[in-house]
Each structure stands twice: as C-alpha cells, then as structure tokens.
Amino acid sequence: MIKSKGYAADNATKPLALMNFERREPGPHDVQIDIIYCGVCHSDIHTVKNEWQNAMYPVIPGHEIVGRVSKIGNEVKTFKIGDIAAVGCMVDSCRSCSSCKDHLEQYCEKEIIFTYNSIDKHTGKSTYGGYSTLIVVDEKFVLHVPKEFKEKDLAGVAPLLCAGITTYSPLRHWKVGKGTKVGVVGLGGLGHMAIKIAHAMGAHVVLFTSSPDKIPDAKRFGANEVIISKKPEELKKYINYFDFIINTVSVSHNLDAYLELLNRDGTMCLLGAPPHPHPSPNINNFIFKRRALAGSLIGGIKETQEMLDFCAKHQIVSDIEMIPIQKINEAYERMLKSDVKYRFVIDIASLKTT
C-alpha cells in the first residue's frame, strides 16, 4: 500500500480535516497520478453533509482531478510516466452492461464506482477522491489532458472533469449547434460552462439569472442575451422560443416558468440534484407543444475525452478561484452563499506541505 494524505469528513456536521490513509499499489492496468489540482463541486458538499443519505464516512471528496502520472502498471498501453492526466467522477464500472458497451458508463446498470464514496472493487473499502496527494486508477478511466492546454491552464481544466462534461454531454446529445436557441438557467459552476460550450458549438445563448451583477460575466462567457429571471414580464417575451434549455439550478423551484419558453418539441434538461423535490409541473406545458423534461448525468469516458479535446480546441477552461486545502471549509460556506466565481480549485501543493 502507498501512504497518502487528504482532507476528510468524519460525519455530516464536523469540518473536513487532515487524514492519513493508504492507496493500493498500482496493478498491471493501473495509473498512479500525483495530484496537482482538484476542483470543488457542489456534489462534494451534498455528500459530506449526507444530504443524499448515502455518505460512507470518512469521506474524502473530489472528482475534478488533474495531475502527473508518476507510476504505471506493466500492462498499461496509453499512458507513460510524466504525462498530464485527469480523473473525473468515475473510476470503474461493470464494463459489460449495455450502457457500458455503448461508452455510457455513467449509466452503468450494475456497478458504477464513483471516484469517492463508492466501494472499491480492489480493496473492498471506500473510494477516496481528489482532496488528496495521489490517486490510483485503471487506465480505462483515466483521461488524457490535451497538450494544447498549457501549464497555466491546468487549474482551470480541473473543473472540466465534472462541470464541463455535465454540460457538454446534454448539449451534444440534443445536437446543439449553429442556429440552435439555447437557454441556460443559473450562472454558477455549471452555468458558466454551459454558456462557454454552447457558444463554441454555435448556438444563440440566453442566460436566465436572478443576479443583474452577473450580466457582464455572462456576456464575456458568450451569452448573446441575459434575462433577469425575477421579472415575469421578461420571461414572457420568450414563450415558445427555445429549442433547448439547460437548467443548472440545484435547489427546488418552479419548472413551469421555463417549460413554457420551449418551442414545439423543445426539451428542458435538468442537471442540478436538489435535496428536495421540484414542485410538480403543469402537464399542459408538455402535451400542447410536445415538450419534454429530461435529465442528464456527467458523461462516459469516451465522451469526456471528446469534451476535453473540444475545450482544448476552443481554449475553454473554467473561471476559477484557487485555494489552499486549508481553506476548504471556508470555501464550502462561501459556495452555499454562491460566493465564488465560478469554481473553487484546490492547489494540492498546499496539502503536500501540511
């Protein structure tokens, strides 16, 4: 076993604190990565606080990981020592069900293993995430960071492993492209990535936000228009307008206000996972325009690599605020107040000196 250290939560109420633990030695197909940066996702908070009722303590969160390959198994074919590599939300799956065979491991029907808070099939213990000094992952679940990203970009690349793929996957699935009218609800970690990616795909992008002070940022990210969602008269101007709406809000809210903005055959895709259900939408908003309400979850490994390549080509990275690991509890409090533009990223060098 390999000695490592990370920041962990012991229960739902205590702050995260330093924990020494062990990783498995790399097997024949494994890649060991010395972590350089790890993004901070709202899912980390949901899990740490046990809001989804599935936390396996101690929890070491983190699934937006960028680092350098430091060791490889003797049968690894696709990585070499020194490569810049990335790990997202998954580290394994059953690999045999129909979803896995279709490169949609995120919908694995048998045994999806998340980067943290899952049972590791190698050790039988909980998986630990990227708030740590290193990680060992099967090469099939490790991503190549394109060389077009320079060293200065790597911190902003980290959130692409969750926020980037979570927005890229539905935009790609619903065939967003030139001329598509796309609405984005919410300008946070997911929303700002949705604008950047949809804009790069050629869509006409409209942001819905309750915060007028976010208008300049939204325009800088590529939004063609910004609508203040607290003004019903502004929303009504867009009834039957959108082909696709990507809703990133992770608290329960009235979906009807946005469903009626969809054109015939339009779809609204939900990405946020609120701790409490949304109010039930009015069925008439569906049947009279053949509209659809859908959801989407990250992306498979093949699509995640495609997303990284797309973002490298278009020079898309997340807008971030870098923090040392010692500021993680403060960062959680700020995230709950939406006080971050637009993703926290941990400089893991700060953990290595602890």
N, C-alpha and C positions, 0 to 999 in steps of 0.2 A: 504494500500500500504506500501511497505518496502523501506526505504531510502537506496540508494546505490550511488556509485560514480564510474566514469570511465573516460577514455580518449576518446574524441570525435573529429570528424572533422565537422566543420560548413559549409565548402564549399570545392571546389576542389583545392584551392590554399593555404588556411591557414594551418598552422601546427596543429596537434592534441593537445588538451588542456583539462584540468580537467573539468568535467561536473558532477554536481549533478543531479540525476534523481531517479525515483521510479520504483520498480519491483512490480508485482502483488503478493498478499498473496498466498501461496500455496493452491490450491484447493484439492479436495478429492484424485485425482490421481497424484498430483504434488510432485516433489522432489526439495527442496531448497538446493543449493550447495554453500558453501563458497569456492571461487576460490583460489587455491594455485598457479597454473601456467597456463599461456596461451601462446601457440606458435604464431609466427608471420608468416603469409602466404603471398605469392605474391598476392593472391586474395584480401587481405586486401588493398594493395596499389592500385590495379585496381579499387576497389570500392571507396576508399577515393578520388581518383583523377578523379572519374566518367569516367573512360576510357571505361566502358561498357554501358555508358549512362543510368544507372538505379539507381544512388545513391539517397537515401532519407535522406537528412540531417536533423538533425545531425546524423552522423554515428558513432556508437561505434563498431569497428571491433572485430574480434577474434572468431575463431571456432575450436580451438585446446585446449580444456579446461580440466583440471584435478583439482579436489577439494574434499572437505569432506562434506558429507551430514549433514546438520545442522537442517533440519526440513522436515517432510513428511506429506502428506495428510492422512486422516483416512482410506482411501481405498487402500493405496499403499501396494503392496504384496512383491515386490522384493528388496527393499532397507530398511535399518534401519539407524538410526542416528549414525554417526561415520564412515560409510562406505566410502571408497575412490571410487569416481565415476568420470565419464568422459562424456563430451558432444562434439559431432563433428559438422558437417556442417549443420545439420537439427535439428529442434525442433518439427516438426509436418508435417503431410501430410493429404491427404483426407482420407486415410485408406480404401477406398472402390474400387478404380480402379484396373485394372488387375495387374499393376505393384506393387501396394501396397500389394495386396493379394499374390503376388509372393515374398514378402520380398525385393522388389527393390524400396523402397520409393524414392530413388534418381531420379527415372524416373517417379515419380507421374504425372499422366496425367491431374490432376485437380487443386491441391492446395498444392504444396510443400512450406513449410515455413522454410526458412533458419534461422540460428542462429542469424544473423544480417541482416539488410536491407530488411526485409520482413514485411508484415502486420501480427501482432499478432492477432489470431482469438479471444483471450480472451479480449484484451484491445482495439482492433481496431487501435492501434498505431504501430509504427515501432518496430521491434525486435532489441534488443541491445545485443552485443556479449560479449566476454570474457575479453576484456580490462577493467574489472570491478571487484568489490569486491564480487559479488554474482550473481547467476542466478537461475531462477525457471523454471523447465522443466517437462513436463509429463513423468512419469516413463518409458513409452514405448520407449522414445527417449533418455534415459539415459543409459550409458554403465557401466558395472562392470569392474573395474581395477583389474586384477588377483592378487592374493596375492603373486605370485612368484616375482612380482616386489617389490623391497624394497623401502623404503622411498627415498634413494639416487637416485633411478631410475626415480622418478615421473616426474621430469622436462623433461627428455628425452622421457617419454611416451607421453607427451602432443602432439608433432607433429605427432604421430601415428594417431591421430584423423582426420587428413587430408592427410598429406604426406604419411603416412603409408597405409591407406585404398585406397588412389588414385592409388597407385602402386600395392597393394595386389590384388585388385579386378580384373584388367585385367589379371594379371599373373594367378590367379585362374580360371577365365572364359575361357582363352585359354589353360587351362590344362598344364601349365608349370610344369615340373617335372624332374626326373632323366634322364639325357641324352639330354634334350631339349637345343638347342643352342639359347641363348637369347642375343640380342644386346640392350644396354642401351645408349641412346643419351643424353648427358648432365650430369654433375656431380654437381647438386645443391641440394636443399632440397628434391626434388622428386627423382632425380637420385641416390643419395646415399642410399635412402631407397629401391629403385628398386634393386640395387645390393645386398644389405643385404638379402632381402626377396627371390629373385630369387636364390641366392646361397644356402640359407637354404632349398629351395624346391628341390635342387639337380641339378639345371641347370648349364651348361657351360656358363659363363657370360663374355661378351666382352663389355667394355666401349668405347664409342666414345666421345672424348673431344678435345677441341681446346687448352687446357692448359696442357702442359707437366708437370708442377709442381704439378698436381693433381694425377699423376701416383701412388705415394706411398700410398696416401689415398685410391684410388680405389682398390689397391691390399689388403690393410688392411680390406676393407669392404667385400671382397670376389670375386673381379673380377679376372678371370683367365688370361685375356689379356686386354691390353689398346691400343687403336688405336688413333693416333693424326688425327683428322678429317680434318685438314688443308692440309693434304698430300694426294692428289688424288691417288697416286700410292699405298698407304697403303690400301685405301678403296677397290681398285680393286682386291686385294688379297682375298676379302671376297664375291665376286659376287656369287650369288646362294647358300649362306652358311647358313643363319639364318632361324630358324623356326618361330621366333617371335622377333620383335623389339619394344621396348617401348621408345617412343620419348617424352622426358620431356621438351623440349625447348619451351619457351613461347614467342618467337619472330618469325616473319615470316622468312622462309628460304626455300631453295631448297629441296624438299622431294625426288626428283628422285635419289639423291646421295645415299640415304638409301634404297629406294624401290628396286633397282636393286640388293641389297645384300640379299634379301629374296630368299629362296628356293621356289620350286613349292609349291603352296598352303600356302605359308607363309603370315603372317599378320604383318603390322606395325600399332601400336596403338598410337594415339596422345593424350597426356594428357595436354599439355600447351594450354592456350587460348590467343593467341596473339591479341593485339589491332588492327592489320592489317592482312589481309588475306595472306595465303601462296601463292606463285606462283603456278599456275595450273600444276599438274604433267603430265608427258607424259603417255598417255593411253596405249602405247605399254608395259610399265613396268607392267601393270596389265594383259593384255589379253594373253601375250605369256607365262606366268607362272602361271596363275590363282591366282595371288597375290591379297591381299585385303588391303585396307587402312581403318582403323576404329578409333573410339574414345571411351573414357570411362570416367565416372564421378563418383567420390568417390565410395561409396558402401551403401547398405541398412544397417539397424540396425543389423539384424541377421549376415550379413557378417562382419560388423565392429567388432562385438563381437568375431567372429571367428578369425579375424585378431589379435585382442588383445591377445586372448588365444594362437595363433600361435607364436606371438612375445614373449610372456612370456615364452613359452616352449623353444624357441631357444635363449632367452635372447637378443632379438633385441630391441634396443632403438635408437632414433635419436642422432646424434652427434650435440651438441648444444653450443650456447654461451648465457649465462644468462645475462639479462639486467634488470635494474630497469625501471619502466614505464616512468620515466622522460627522458630516453634515446630513446624513441620510434621514434621520428622524425629523430634523427641521424641514428637509425637502418634502417629506410626506405631509407635514402640516400645511406647507405652502401649496402643495398640489390640491389638497382638499379645499383650498380657497381660490383655486385656479390662478395662483400667483406664480406662474412660470411661463416663459416664452422661449420654446414651446415644449421642450423636453429636457428633463434633467439627465445628465450623463455623469457617471462616476469615473473619476480618474483613479484606476486601480493601483497606480503607483503609491497613492496615499495609504492604501491598505498594506502594501508590502513593507512600509516603514513603521507600521504600528507594532 
